[in-house]
Amino acid sequence: MAKILFVVTGADHWTLADGTKHPTGFWAEEAVAPHRAFTGAGHEVVVATPGGVVPTVDRGSLAPDVNGGREGADEVTAGLEAFEELRRPVALEDVDPDAYDAVFYPGGHGPMEDLAVDPASGRLLTRALASGKPLGVVCHGPAALLAATGPDGGNAFAGYRLTGFTNTEETQAGFADKAKWLLQDRLVALGADFQEGEPWAPFIITDRNLITGQNPASSAPLAAEMLSRLD
């Protein structure tokens, strides 16, 4: 049995360019689908958040129109209720990544607010990357990569092939013209080799032990790839 660390945003809002605080948190499907896959395979999941706060779900991620209808929304909601580890997170600052067999970051706009500038998360990501253990990051979760500094003082993920929520998807979601910055732009600026698939379709990129997914639909195939590396 492997022990998998979920690093989840502690933010309940995302500050937009005009100073407005947009309610957000983590995106339900991106946490639920991997949790179901990992625990279904017999693995243990531990949730960590900045300060050990109980994470907030983005209420928009529970709506039928983003879950393929009412049945899908009910399934995600049920998965969230079964995800008991979310209600008893450990403090991210106290986490020893060597105690885990894999690390996973779900998205939602929350990571744009806190994990993108969180030094404890940045140190954990740098160590997880160097460890060679599976490191999965999906959708807006790659915002956390911005805080990861490598031994040379540059970003630890510079030169890696990866993906994340695209400018096209942010535009179609209605936030591109409201955001302080766009995730794809920042990942390109740090030196990552950003790969872009079709909007909203499952798309994952692997580079060494790093596995990234573009959007919510990519969370299940990303979890499957991580599981294949834990066998």
C-alpha positions in Angstrom: 0.0 0.0 0.0 1.4 3.4 -1.0 0.9 6.6 1.0 -0.1 9.5 -1.3 0.0 13.2 -0.3 -2.7 15.5 -1.6 -1.7 19.1 -1.4 -4.8 21.2 -1.5 -5.3 24.9 -1.6 -6.4 26.6 1.6 -7.8 29.6 -0.2 -11.6 30.3 -0.4 -11.2 33.2 -2.9 -9.2 34.3 -5.9 -8.3 38.0 -6.0 -9.0 39.4 -9.5 -7.3 42.3 -11.2 -9.8 44.8 -10.0 -9.4 43.6 -6.4 -12.6 41.6 -6.4 -12.5 38.4 -4.3 -14.0 35.7 -6.4 -15.3 32.8 -4.3 -13.4 29.6 -5.1 -11.3 26.8 -3.6 -10.4 23.4 -5.0 -12.3 21.9 -7.9 -14.3 18.9 -6.8 -13.7 16.5 -9.7 -10.0 17.0 -9.6 -9.9 15.9 -6.0 -12.6 13.2 -6.1 -11.6 11.3 -9.2 -8.0 10.7 -8.1 -9.1 10.0 -4.5 -11.5 7.4 -5.7 -8.8 5.8 -7.9 -6.1 5.8 -5.3 -8.2 4.5 -2.4 -10.0 2.1 -4.7 -6.6 0.6 -5.4 -5.9 0.2 -1.7 -3.7 3.2 -1.2 -3.7 5.7 1.7 -4.4 9.4 1.1 -3.3 12.2 3.4 -4.4 15.8 2.7 -2.2 18.8 3.5 -3.1 22.5 3.3 -1.4 25.7 4.2 -1.8 26.1 7.9 -3.8 22.9 8.1 -7.0 24.7 7.3 -10.0 22.6 6.1 -10.1 23.3 2.4 -13.1 24.9 0.7 -14.7 23.4 -2.4 -15.5 25.7 -5.3 -19.3 25.5 -5.3 -19.3 26.0 -9.0 -17.6 22.7 -9.4 -20.6 20.9 -8.0 -23.0 22.2 -10.6 -24.7 19.8 -13.1 -23.4 21.8 -16.2 -19.8 21.2 -15.4 -20.3 17.5 -14.4 -22.2 16.3 -17.5 -25.6 16.6 -15.9 -27.4 16.0 -12.6 -26.2 12.4 -12.3 -22.6 13.4 -12.7 -23.0 16.2 -10.2 -24.6 13.8 -7.6 -21.7 11.4 -8.1 -19.1 14.1 -7.5 -21.0 15.3 -4.5 -21.1 11.8 -3.1 -17.4 11.4 -3.7 -16.7 14.6 -1.9 -18.7 13.4 1.1 -16.8 10.1 1.2 -13.4 12.0 1.0 -13.0 12.1 4.8 -9.4 13.1 4.7 -10.4 16.5 3.4 -11.9 17.2 6.8 -8.7 16.5 8.8 -5.8 17.9 6.9 -2.3 18.2 8.2 -0.3 21.5 8.0 1.7 21.7 4.8 4.5 23.4 6.6 5.0 20.2 8.7 5.0 17.7 5.9 8.0 15.5 5.2 7.7 14.5 1.6 10.1 11.6 2.2 7.2 9.9 4.1 5.1 9.6 1.0 5.3 7.5 -2.1 3.6 10.1 -4.4 2.4 13.7 -4.3 -0.7 15.1 -6.1 -2.0 18.6 -6.5 -5.6 19.2 -7.6 -6.6 22.5 -9.0 -9.4 25.0 -8.8 -8.6 28.7 -8.9 -7.5 28.5 -5.2 -3.9 27.6 -6.0 -3.6 30.9 -8.0 -4.2 32.7 -4.7 -2.1 30.8 -2.2 0.1 27.9 -3.5 1.6 30.1 -6.3 3.4 32.0 -3.6 3.7 29.5 -0.8 7.4 28.7 0.1 6.6 25.5 2.0 4.7 24.2 -1.1 7.6 25.3 -3.3 10.1 23.4 -1.2 8.0 20.3 -1.1 7.6 20.4 -4.9 11.3 20.8 -5.4 12.0 17.8 -3.2 9.3 15.7 -4.7 10.6 16.4 -8.2 14.1 15.5 -7.2 13.0 12.3 -5.5 11.9 10.6 -8.7 8.6 9.6 -7.1 5.3 10.2 -9.0 4.3 13.9 -8.9 0.9 14.7 -10.3 -0.5 18.2 -10.8 -3.7 19.1 -12.6 -5.5 22.1 -14.1 -4.8 25.2 -12.0 -2.7 23.1 -9.6 0.5 23.9 -11.7 0.2 27.5 -10.3 2.0 26.0 -7.3 5.0 25.3 -9.5 5.7 29.0 -9.7 7.0 28.9 -6.0 9.4 26.0 -6.6 13.1 27.1 -6.7 15.8 24.7 -7.8 19.3 24.4 -6.5 20.6 26.8 -9.1 18.2 29.5 -8.0 16.0 29.2 -11.0 12.6 27.5 -11.2 12.8 23.7 -10.5 10.4 23.0 -13.4 12.2 25.1 -16.1 12.8 22.9 -19.1 10.1 20.3 -18.2 7.3 19.4 -20.6 4.1 20.1 -18.9 0.5 21.3 -19.2 -2.1 23.1 -17.2 -5.3 25.2 -17.6 -4.8 27.0 -20.9 -5.4 30.6 -21.9 -8.1 29.4 -24.3 -9.9 27.6 -21.5 -9.6 30.6 -19.1 -11.0 32.8 -21.9 -13.9 30.4 -22.5 -14.5 30.2 -18.7 -14.9 34.0 -18.7 -11.9 34.9 -16.5 -9.1 35.7 -18.8 -9.9 39.4 -19.0 -10.4 39.6 -15.2 -7.3 37.8 -13.9 -4.1 39.4 -12.7 -2.2 36.8 -14.6 -2.8 33.7 -16.7 -1.4 30.3 -15.7 -0.2 29.4 -19.2 1.7 32.7 -19.5 3.5 32.3 -16.2 4.5 28.7 -16.8 6.0 29.6 -20.2 7.7 32.6 -18.6 9.4 30.3 -16.0 10.9 28.3 -18.8 8.5 25.3 -19.0 7.8 23.6 -22.3 4.1 24.2 -22.1 1.9 21.7 -24.1 -1.7 22.5 -25.1 -4.4 20.0 -26.0 -8.0 20.6 -27.1 -10.0 22.8 -24.7 -11.8 20.8 -22.0 -10.7 17.4 -23.4 -8.5 15.0 -21.3 -4.9 15.7 -21.9 -1.9 14.7 -19.8 1.9 15.2 -20.3 4.6 13.1 -18.6 8.2 14.2 -18.3 10.3 12.0 -16.0 8.4 11.7 -12.8 6.2 14.8 -13.4 2.7 14.1 -14.7 0.5 17.1 -15.5 -3.1 17.4 -16.6 -4.7 20.3 -18.5 -8.2 20.5 -17.0 -10.8 18.7 -14.8 -11.4 16.0 -17.5 -7.7 15.1 -17.2 -7.8 14.2 -13.5 -8.9 10.6 -13.9 -6.3 9.7 -16.6 -3.6 11.5 -14.6 -4.5 9.4 -11.6 -4.4 6.2 -13.7 -0.9 7.2 -14.9 0.2 7.7 -11.3 -1.2 4.4 -10.3 0.7 2.6 -13.1 3.9 4.0 -11.6 3.0 2.8 -8.1 2.5 -0.8 -9.1 
